[in-house]
Amino acid sequence: MNKSFYPLLTHNIKYSILPVSLQTISFPECKGAFLERCLEILNDELIDISIEGAEYVIHEKRTQDQAGYNKVVIITDMSAQFVSGRLHDGMVEYPWEFNEVQYDENGNALRDENNNLIGSPRMLGTEGDGKWNCHNQSPEQCCQMIKDSAPIMDTRGNYIQCHIFVPESPR
């Protein structure tokens, strides 16, 4: 297989084993490896811990240049009643700075010499760390808290939005 088709992985791979347990296993040895090699590592490790026949679902991480960059993903429990979070701790994360439009004292959006909106990038979240604690909240409550923390549009004319992700029940 031609490895040029597989990007180098820049982050550790994490694999959640559900519903058997609410545990996440990290595979730091995947960092810097090609996807093909990382899948070999995953297979070897999962067989070693007696999880044969595991399915892999690989999602590419979005970048700030892709559609939907302004959406915060809220992961719920399987009933979609409460926020679960990626690590089942109720935490919701948005990894990028949000480039909010700056306004003058009259409420007019500031623009540069090329008529582009001028922004002021900042990390969102309750502590400015890109995280919100949505433990024991409904997805709607969590989304409202997220939107309230970023009421100003960004330099692309978009507001922060939520994407509610409900995991599929195991087959």
Secondary structure as the mmCIF struct_conf table of DSSP 4:
data_model
#
loop_
_struct_conf.conf_type_id
_struct_conf.id
_struct_conf.beg_label_comp_id
_struct_conf.beg_label_asym_id
_struct_conf.beg_label_seq_id
_struct_conf.end_label_comp_id
_struct_conf.end_label_asym_id
_struct_conf.end_label_seq_id
HELX_RH_3T_P HELX_RH_3T_P1 LYS A 3 PHE A 5
BEND BEND1 TYR A 6 TYR A 6
HELX_LH_PP_P HELX_LH_PP_P1 PRO A 7 PRO A 7
STRN STRN1 LEU A 8 LEU A 8
HELX_LH_PP_P HELX_LH_PP_P2 LEU A 9 LEU A 9
BEND BEND2 HIS A 11 HIS A 11
STRN STRN2 ILE A 13 ILE A 17
TURN_TY1_P TURN_TY1_P1 LEU A 18 VAL A 20
BEND BEND3 LEU A 22 LEU A 22
STRN STRN3 GLN A 23 PHE A 27
HELX_RH_3T_P HELX_RH_3T_P2 PRO A 28 CYS A 30
TURN_TY1_P TURN_TY1_P2 LYS A 31 GLY A 32
BEND BEND4 ALA A 33 ALA A 33
STRN STRN4 PHE A 34 PHE A 34
HELX_RH_AL_P HELX_RH_AL_P1 LEU A 35 ASP A 48
TURN_TY1_P TURN_TY1_P3 ILE A 49 SER A 50
TURN_TY1_P TURN_TY1_P4 GLU A 52 GLY A 53
HELX_LH_PP_P HELX_LH_PP_P3 GLU A 60 ARG A 62
TURN_TY1_P TURN_TY1_P5 GLN A 64 ASP A 65
BEND BEND5 GLN A 66 GLN A 66
TURN_TY1_P TURN_TY1_P6 ALA A 67 ASN A 70
STRN STRN5 LYS A 71 ILE A 75
STRN STRN6 THR A 76 THR A 76
TURN_TY1_P TURN_TY1_P7 MET A 78 SER A 79
BEND BEND6 ALA A 80 PHE A 82
STRN STRN7 VAL A 83 VAL A 83
TURN_TY1_P TURN_TY1_P8 ARG A 86 LEU A 87
BEND BEND7 HIS A 88 GLY A 90
STRN STRN8 MET A 91 GLU A 93
BEND BEND8 TRP A 96 TRP A 96
STRN STRN9 GLU A 97 VAL A 101
HELX_LH_PP_P HELX_LH_PP_P4 GLN A 102 GLN A 102
STRN STRN10 TYR A 103 TYR A 103
TURN_TY1_P TURN_TY1_P9 GLU A 105 ASN A 106
BEND BEND9 GLY A 107 GLY A 107
HELX_LH_PP_P HELX_LH_PP_P5 ASN A 108 ASN A 108
STRN STRN11 ALA A 109 ALA A 109
HELX_LH_PP_P HELX_LH_PP_P6 LEU A 110 LEU A 110
STRN STRN12 ARG A 111 ARG A 111
TURN_TY1_P TURN_TY1_P10 GLU A 113 ASN A 114
BEND BEND10 ASN A 115 ASN A 115
HELX_LH_PP_P HELX_LH_PP_P7 ASN A 116 ASN A 116
STRN STRN13 LEU A 117 LEU A 117
HELX_LH_PP_P HELX_LH_PP_P8 ILE A 118 ILE A 118
STRN STRN14 GLY A 119 MET A 123
BEND BEND11 GLY A 125 GLY A 125
TURN_TY1_P TURN_TY1_P11 THR A 126 GLU A 127
BEND BEND12 GLY A 128 GLY A 130
STRN STRN15 LYS A 131 ASN A 133
TURN_TY1_P TURN_TY1_P12 HIS A 135 ASN A 136
HELX_RH_AL_P HELX_RH_AL_P2 PRO A 139 ASP A 148
TURN_TY1_P TURN_TY1_P13 SER A 149 SER A 149
BEND BEND13 ILE A 152 ILE A 152
STRN STRN16 ASP A 154 ASP A 154
TURN_TY1_P TURN_TY1_P14 THR A 155 ARG A 156
BEND BEND14 GLY A 157 GLY A 157
STRN STRN17 GLN A 161 PHE A 165
HELX_LH_PP_P HELX_LH_PP_P9 PRO A 167 PRO A 170
#
